[in-house]
Amino acid sequence: MPKRSAGILMYQHDGGALRLLLVHPGGPFWAKKDAGAWSIPKGEYGDGENALACAKREFAEELGRAPEGEFRELGEVTQRGGKRVTAWAVEGAFDVEALLSNTFELEWPPKSGRRQSFPEVDRAAWFAVGEARKKILPAQADFIDRLVALVGRQSR
């Protein structure tokens, strides 16, 4: 059975333009990747777990603050590795300078015997729709299109 994740795409209207909050994954593998590497805040959930509750928890763990507002379903996408991601949109505000991500440990460099701690998310940023499409993981770009259709506005 493929892994499942749930996440939240936060958005805001900035002078009439739609802006989207994306996160950049932490750790050495992603350090030098930019275009096509950003994501919505998300995380895995198991059988019997409520997907929206998971999405809210993961947002709080990755950004340091729980999301609030009216959550609107954006459906599901399947990423290249087979992981299925379900997402919700919520209008809100988040100060990217206040980012406080949880961490994970990894043996780094590989086979060195040394374990290092890395933030799960090393950056968060607000992007206009066109820029967000370039930054986000390709499979998750469908969430942007669905959000634009949902809110009825688009900014380039």
N, C-alpha and C positions, 0 to 999 in steps of 0.2 A: 504494500500500500504506500502511495507517495506521501511524503511529509506535507503537513499543512501549516500555514502561517496565517496570521490575521494582523491587519494594520490599519492605520488611520492616515488619511491625506487631509491635513489641515490647510485651510485656505482663508484668504482675506481679500477684501476689495481695497485697493490702494489708489485713491483718486480716480475711481472708475475702472482701474485695471485689476484683473484677477492675478493674485500672487499665491504661490504654492510653497509649502514648507517641506523640504526634503532633507535627508540626513546622509552623511558619508560614513561608510563603515570604517571602524578603527582596525588597527592591527597591521602587521608588516605586508600582508598580501595586497591590501588596498592602498597603501601609502602613496603610491605614485600614479594611481588611476583616478581619472576624473570623469570624462564624458562616458556615459553608459554605466557608471559605477554607483551613482546615488540611488536612494530608495525612499519609500515611505517608511516611517518607523513601524516595525513589525516584529513578530516573533512566533515561534512554533507553539502549537497547542495540540493536546491529545484527545483521544476519544472521550466523549462525555463532558468535555470542557466547553463552555460557552465562548464562541469565537469573538464576539464583541467585547466580552469581559477580558479576554486575552489581549485584544488590540489595545484596550485602554491601559492595561497593566504594562504592556511592552512600551507604549508611548511614554509612560511615567518612568520606567526603568531606563530608557534610552535618552530621555531629554531632561529628566529631573522634575517634571511637573505633570500631574494628571490632566488630561484633556477634559474640557467641559463644553456642553452645548447640545444641539440637536444633531444626532448622528444619522446620516443618510447613506443607505447601502449603495455601494458601487459594484457589487458582484465579485466575480472570481476571475483570476488569470492563472495560466500555468507557465512557470518559468522554464528556461532552457533545460535545467537539471531535473525537471519533473515536479518540483515543488508547486503545490497549489496555494495561491495567496488570495484571501478574501479581504476586502477593504471597505471602509466607511469614510465618508467625508464629514468634516465638521468645520464650521466657520469659527475662527478664533484668532488669538494673538499669542505670540511667543517671542520672547527676547532671545535671539540666538546667542547673545553674549552670556546668558544665564545657563547655558547647556551644562548639565551635570549627569554624565552617563555612568551606568554601571560598568564593571570591568570583567575581563575574562583572562585566564592564564593560558600560556602557550609555551612549549619548548621552543626557544629562539636564541640563536640560529638553530635550524634543524640539526638533530643528533649531537648537540653541544652539551646536553645534560642540564642546561640552565633554563629555568622557567622565568618568564617575564609576564608582567601584567600589562594589558592594553585596554583602552576604553572600547566598549562595544560600538560607540559612535564617536568619531573624533571631531565632527563639524556638523552644524545645521545651518541652513541658509534659506532665505525666501527667494523664489525665482518667478519671473514672468512665465507665462504658459509656454512660449516658444523655447526659451532657455531651459525650462524644466524638461521638455521633451528630449533635449540633447543630453541632459545630465542623468536622467533616470535610467535604470535597468530597462532594456528594450521591452520586455514582456509587461512591465508595469506602466508603460506609456498608455495603455488602454485605460487605466484609471484616470489619467488626465483628460482623455477624450470624453469619458463618461461624466466626469465632473463638469467639464465645460458645457456639455449638453444639459446637465442637471440644473446648473445655475443660470444658463442662458446667456452667458457673456464669454468673450474671449479677448485676450490681449496678446499682442505679439511682441 
